[in-house]
């Protein structure tokens, strides 16, 4: 039997006792009623409901003297409700629920609401403040915003995995966090990798100077500018790139990768064609002043 249904049926039995004891003598607990009490109750029930129904002695023992796992039939519940002055079982439940809700103490509710308000206000006062960091990157020498290509930003955290971002069209980067300090790595094929730490209250947050990577800039210059003296051009490239350098050309749309030798790559970028004007350095590794590994794409 559901908890609510059990509660109402127990309440019904108490009112059955009260109604019966108003005109008869019997124990105050219905479980203590014996044969004569049960017979008198059956007769009183029959009389007050004007012969519209009755309950058997077996029913009385099942539902009144013992505890049952289920409610009696609805017609019996309606009959008993009518005996104690209600129209039916639903009328009995409705009126007792209303009376029950009216007797619930109001002070605990008001006290609970007050506590909730205090918790909400307290949380708003102590919750961590969100800080917004804004960085705009400029060339270390020219002090000009770096907008030709997007810089790669990797935000480092002691408790979370690194987060990757890119600068916007203005060469800037924004990041919101509850921390008062931020550490990030800035990198680019044409700039030297640098690790930067800034505090929110620092006065030099907004502008960050980044050093150019001369090797990448030289390659870009050779590949995308019209140089008249191709012989000298090749000699400069030969000095710039290691003999056993690993050079990879990437193709878009997952079309694959092509491996170049040093000679093949120098021939490629020292031949003036329109294609070279779209050459972009993706990554490189420098060792002992020479490029030992290079990745590029022709867009």
N, C-alpha and C positions, 0 to 999 in steps of 0.2 A: 504494500500500500504506500502511495506517495506520502511524504511528510505532511504536506498541506492537508490532504484528504484525511489522514489519521488525526490531525489536530482538530478538524471540524467534527469528525465523528465522536471523538472523546468529549468535545464540548456539548454535542447533542445528547450524549448519555447523561451528562451532569444535569442538563435541563430536564431530561425525562425524569430523573430522580426528584428534582425540585417540584415538578408538576404533580407527580404521584404523591409525594409527601405532604402536599398542601391539603389533601383530603384523606390520606391513609397513614397508617403507622408501618414503618419498615426500616431496616438498616440504612444508614446514610450512604453507604457504598453499594452500587448496584450489583457488584460482584458477590456481595454477601447475601443477596436475596435467595430465599429458599422456595420450596414448592408453593406454599400458600401465598407468599408475596407475589410470585410470578403469575399465579392464577388471577389474583385481584388486579394486577397490572393489565393482564390480557382483557379482562372484563371492562376496566376503566378506559382502556384504549378503544375498545369496540364501541363503547357508549359515546365517547367524545367525538369520534369520527363518524358517528351516526351509521354504524354498520357497514362502512365502506371498505373494511379490511381488518385483518388481525395478524398476529404473529404467533408462530407455534412455539412450544416449549423447547424443541430442538434448536430453532432459530435463536431463542433467547440464550441458550447455553453456548451456542457457537459465537455470537457476536457481543454478548453482554458480560457473561461470566468468564469468558476466555478472550484471548487476543487473536484476531483473525488477520491473515495477510491481505485480505481484500475487503472492499466495502460491500454492504448488503445491496440488493437490487434497488434500482432507483425508485420503484413503486413503493417499496418498504420505507425508504428514506423520506419520500414525500408524505407517507402516512404518519410516520413518527414526528416529522416537522409540523404537520397539521395538529397533532395531539398537543404540542407544546405552544401552539398559538401562531404558527407561521403558515403562509399559503402553501409552500412546498419546500423541497430541499434547497433549490436555488435561492429562494427568498431568505431562507435561514442563513446560507453562506454569505449572501450580499450584505444583509443587515449586521451580521457579526463582524465581517471584514471592515465595514464602515466604522463600527464602534471600536474595533481594535486599532484602526489607524488614528482615531481621535484620541486614544489614550496613550499613544506613543509620546514620550517626553520630548519637548521641543528644545530644551536647553542643550542636550548632547548634540543635536543637529547643528545648532548655532555655534556651539563650541568647535565642532568639526569643521564648519565652514571657515571660522576664524583661523584655525590652525592651518588650513589649506592656503588661505590668503597670506599668512605669515611665511609659509614655505615658498610660495611663488615670489613674493617680494624679496625674500632673502636670497633666492636663487638669482634673481635679476641683479642683485647688488654684488654677488660674489662670483658670478659666472665669468669665465675668461673673456677678455676683450679681444676682438678680432683686429689684427694689425694688417694694413695693406702696404706692401713694399712695392716701390716703383723704381725701375732702373732703365736708363737710356744709355746706350753704348755708343761711344765715339772713338775715332781713330786716335791713337796715342800721340801721333805726330801732328796731324792736320787739325785735330779737334772737330772733325766733321762727322755727323751721325752716320753710323754704318747701316745703310739701307740697300746696298747693291745685292746683298745676299742675307738670308736669315741666319742668325746665330743660334746654335744649339745650347739650350740651358738645361742642366740636370740639377734639380734641387735635392740636396742630401739631408737625411734625417737620421737621428739616433734610434728612433723607434719604428720607422717605416721604410719600405723600399724606396729607392730613388724615383723621382718623378721627372719626366721629360717634357720640355716646352720649347717653343721657338719665339724669337722676337717678332714684333709686328712690323707693319710697313713703315713705321716711324723709327724703327730700330730700338724699340722699348719692350720691356717685360714687366708684367704685373703679377703679384702673388699675394694671396690672403692667407693668414695663419694666426693662431692664437699665440705663437711663440714670439718672443721679443728679438730673436736673432735668427738670421737665415744664412745658410752656407750653400753655395751652388758652384757648379763647374760650367764655364762658358767655353765653347769650342766652335771652330769653323775651319773649313778647308783652307781659308786664306788668312787665318789669324792664329796666334799662339794660344794654346790651351792654358786657362788660368782658373784657379780656385779662389773664390771671393767670399768673404764673410762680412756681413753688415748687421748692425743693431738698429732697431726701429728709431731710437732717439739720436742716432748719429746725424751730423749735419751734411755728410757727403754721400747720402743715399742715392740721389737722383741721377748723377752722371758717373759712368764707369768708363775709364779709358782702357782700350784693348790694343795690344801690340800686333802689328801685321806680321804675317809669316812671309819672309822674303822669298823663300823657295817657291811657294805657291804663286806669289805675285809674279815672279820671273817667268814661270811656266805659262801663266795666263797671258803675260805680255808677249812672249814668243809666239804663242798659238793664235792670238787674236789681234795682233797688230802687223802692219805691213813693214817688214824689215828689208831693206834693200840689199844689205850685204849678207846673203844667205850662208856664205862660207864661214864668216865670223859667228854668225848665229848658231851654226852647228857646233862650232868649237866651244862656245859658251855652254850649250846644252850638254856636251860631252863632259865638261868639268863639273856640271851640276849633278849628273846622274851617275851612280855607281855602275861598274861594268856588269855585275851580276844582279842588278836590280830586278825585283819582281814587279811587273807592270801588268795591270788588268784593265781591260776596257769592258764596261758594263753596258748592256743594251736594255732599253725600256721594255715594259709589258712582258717581263719574264722571258725574254728571248735568249738569255744566256750571257756568258762571259767569254771574252777572247783574251788570250795571253800574248803580250807583246814582248819582244826583246828590246834591249836598249836601242839598238840600231833602227829597228822598225818604228819605235816610238819617235825617235828623232826625225826620221824621214817623214813621219805623219805630220808632226807639228811644225816642220820647217818647210813644208810645201804650202804655198799660199792658195788656199781654197776657201770658198764660202762656208764649207762645213766646219772648218776650224773655229769660226767665229762663235760657234755654239758649244765649244768644248768647255767642260766644267770639271774641276778637280774635286773628287769626293773624299779622298783621304790620302795621307802619305806618312812615311816613316823616315826620319833622318838619322844617320849614323856616321860619325866622324866627318861631319860637314857635307855629306852627300846623300841624295835620295836613294834609299835601298828598297823601298816598297811604295808603289803608287797605284791609286785607283782613280779612274776618270770615266766620264760619259760624254758622248756627243749628242746633245739634245736636238 
